[in-house]
Amino acid sequence: MVQRVKVNLDVIEGMIFYWQSTSEREKIGESYLNDISNKEEMKYIYDDEFNEESVRKVLSSISNREVFKGDNKKESRFWNYNMWVLEDMGLTDMMIQPVKKLNLDHTVEMLNKLEGSDKFEEIEVIFVPGHFDIYKIVDNKLIINFFRVKADLYSDDVTIEDMDMVKYIEEKLKELIAK
């Protein structure tokens, strides 16, 4: 029976510091980039093409204002997303704030009505800076690509794939329970 749905923003909190510092032209140390790339939550987006070194290399090139040529499409997409975030920190903040305030306590009752809810006591929703995948389900974890969160400039609407962010997450949590 699901007791709790936890939102994990550890990587995003680290990236906020990186984006703000980089946008203010401050130098980010390699050890900080390694810390981000080695975070446990980042491992969910790694594969044969995209790994810790990919993240370090992309973030380092951006921080150092170097030309970047990705070894593959995933690295290039990751670079592109990070550059996009740095272009408009105001819009980035409009994406970050709703994610920081996200409370999914209301989903516990809904999830416990579903068949399969007895598999997990805790479900974790993890936001990471990803590349192509919009989301991924691994055991009791829903990993969401933060770059796919979209804030509306003219309203308070926040969406993922043109769906209200909370509704989108609810749908994916149902999918997690059904697996």
C-alpha positions as CSV (number, residue, x, y, z in Angstrom):
1,M,0.0,0.0,0.0
2,V,1.4,3.4,-1.0
3,Q,2.1,5.5,2.0
4,R,3.9,8.4,0.4
5,V,4.8,10.0,-3.0
6,K,8.0,11.9,-2.6
7,V,9.3,14.5,-5.1
8,N,13.1,14.4,-5.5
9,L,14.7,17.6,-6.8
10,D,18.3,17.0,-5.7
11,V,19.8,17.1,-9.2
12,I,17.6,20.1,-10.3
13,E,18.7,22.0,-7.2
14,G,22.3,21.4,-8.2
15,M,21.5,22.5,-11.7
16,I,19.9,25.7,-10.6
17,F,23.1,26.7,-9.0
18,Y,25.0,25.7,-12.2
19,W,22.6,27.6,-14.5
20,Q,22.6,30.8,-12.3
21,S,26.4,30.8,-11.9
22,T,27.0,30.1,-15.6
23,S,24.5,32.8,-16.6
24,E,26.4,35.3,-14.4
25,R,29.7,34.2,-16.1
26,E,31.1,32.6,-12.9
27,K,33.4,29.7,-13.2
28,I,32.1,26.3,-12.1
29,G,34.7,23.9,-10.9
30,E,35.1,20.4,-12.4
31,S,34.5,18.8,-9.0
32,Y,31.0,20.4,-8.9
33,L,30.3,19.1,-12.4
34,N,31.5,15.6,-11.4
35,D,29.3,15.7,-8.3
36,I,26.3,16.4,-10.5
37,S,27.2,13.8,-13.1
38,N,27.8,11.2,-10.4
39,K,24.5,11.7,-8.6
40,E,22.5,8.5,-8.2
41,E,19.4,10.1,-9.8
42,M,21.4,10.8,-13.0
43,K,22.2,7.2,-13.5
44,Y,18.6,6.6,-14.7
45,I,19.3,8.5,-17.9
46,Y,22.7,6.9,-18.6
47,D,23.3,4.3,-21.3
48,D,26.0,3.2,-23.7
49,E,25.9,6.6,-25.5
50,F,25.3,9.0,-22.7
51,N,27.0,8.8,-19.3
52,E,28.7,10.7,-16.5
53,E,31.5,11.9,-18.9
54,S,28.8,13.2,-21.3
55,V,27.2,15.3,-18.6
56,R,30.6,16.6,-17.4
57,K,31.8,17.4,-20.9
58,V,28.7,19.3,-21.9
59,L,28.4,21.3,-18.7
60,S,32.1,22.1,-18.7
61,S,32.0,23.3,-22.3
62,I,29.0,25.6,-21.5
63,S,30.6,26.9,-18.3
64,N,33.9,27.6,-20.1
65,R,32.2,29.0,-23.2
66,E,33.8,26.5,-25.5
67,V,32.5,25.3,-28.8
68,F,30.8,22.0,-28.3
69,K,30.5,19.1,-30.8
70,G,28.6,16.2,-29.3
71,D,29.8,12.7,-29.9
72,N,26.1,11.7,-30.4
73,K,22.6,13.1,-30.6
74,K,22.0,12.7,-26.9
75,E,25.0,14.8,-25.9
76,S,24.0,17.4,-28.5
77,R,20.4,17.5,-27.2
78,F,21.6,17.8,-23.6
79,W,23.8,20.7,-24.6
80,N,21.0,22.3,-26.5
81,Y,18.6,22.0,-23.6
82,N,21.1,23.6,-21.2
83,M,21.8,26.4,-23.6
84,W,18.1,27.0,-24.0
85,V,17.6,27.2,-20.2
86,L,20.5,29.7,-19.9
87,E,19.0,32.0,-22.6
88,D,16.1,33.1,-20.4
89,M,16.5,32.6,-16.7
90,G,13.1,34.2,-16.1
91,L,11.4,31.5,-18.1
92,T,13.6,28.9,-16.4
93,D,12.4,30.2,-13.0
94,M,8.8,29.9,-14.2
95,M,9.6,26.2,-14.8
96,I,11.4,25.7,-11.6
97,Q,9.0,27.3,-9.1
98,P,6.0,25.0,-9.8
99,V,8.2,22.0,-9.6
100,K,9.7,23.1,-6.3
101,K,6.2,23.6,-4.9
102,L,4.9,20.3,-6.3
103,N,3.0,18.3,-3.7
104,L,1.7,14.9,-4.6
105,D,0.2,13.9,-1.3
106,H,-3.3,13.9,-2.9
107,T,-2.3,11.1,-5.3
108,V,-1.8,8.5,-2.5
109,E,-5.5,7.8,-2.1
110,M,-6.0,7.6,-5.8
111,L,-3.1,5.2,-6.3
112,N,-4.2,3.0,-3.4
113,K,-7.5,2.3,-5.3
114,L,-5.6,0.8,-8.1
115,E,-4.7,-2.9,-8.5
116,G,-0.9,-3.3,-7.8
117,S,-0.7,-0.5,-5.2
118,D,0.5,-3.0,-2.7
119,K,3.9,-3.3,-4.4
120,F,5.3,-0.1,-3.0
121,E,5.1,1.9,0.2
122,E,6.9,4.9,-1.2
123,I,7.0,6.2,-4.8
124,E,9.6,8.7,-5.8
125,V,9.1,11.3,-8.6
126,I,12.6,12.4,-9.7
127,F,13.2,15.4,-11.9
128,V,16.5,15.2,-13.9
129,P,17.9,17.2,-16.7
130,G,17.6,14.7,-19.5
131,H,18.0,14.4,-23.2
132,F,15.4,12.6,-25.4
133,D,13.2,10.6,-23.0
134,I,10.3,12.5,-21.5
135,Y,9.9,10.1,-18.6
136,K,11.1,6.7,-17.5
137,I,9.7,4.2,-14.9
138,V,12.2,2.2,-12.9
139,D,10.7,0.1,-10.0
140,N,9.0,2.6,-7.7
141,K,10.6,5.6,-9.4
142,L,9.1,8.0,-12.0
143,I,12.0,9.9,-13.6
144,I,10.8,13.0,-15.5
145,N,13.0,15.0,-17.9
146,F,12.9,18.6,-16.3
147,F,13.6,20.1,-19.8
148,R,10.1,18.9,-20.9
149,V,8.4,21.0,-18.3
150,K,6.9,24.0,-20.1
151,A,5.7,27.2,-18.4
152,D,3.2,29.5,-20.2
153,L,4.5,33.1,-20.4
154,Y,0.9,34.5,-20.1
155,S,-0.6,32.3,-17.4
156,D,0.4,30.1,-14.5
157,D,-0.1,27.0,-16.6
158,V,2.7,24.5,-16.4
159,T,2.6,21.5,-18.7
160,I,4.5,18.4,-19.8
161,E,3.7,17.2,-23.3
162,D,0.8,19.7,-23.6
163,M,-0.9,18.2,-20.5
164,D,-1.2,19.9,-17.1
165,M,1.9,18.9,-15.2
166,V,0.1,17.4,-12.2
167,K,-2.3,15.5,-14.4
168,Y,0.6,14.2,-16.5
169,I,2.4,13.0,-13.4
170,E,-0.8,11.4,-12.1
171,E,-1.2,9.5,-15.4
172,K,2.4,8.3,-15.2
173,L,2.1,7.3,-11.5
174,K,-0.9,5.1,-12.6
175,E,1.3,3.6,-15.2
176,L,4.0,2.9,-12.6
177,I,1.5,1.1,-10.4
178,A,0.1,-0.9,-13.3
179,K,3.6,-2.2,-14.3
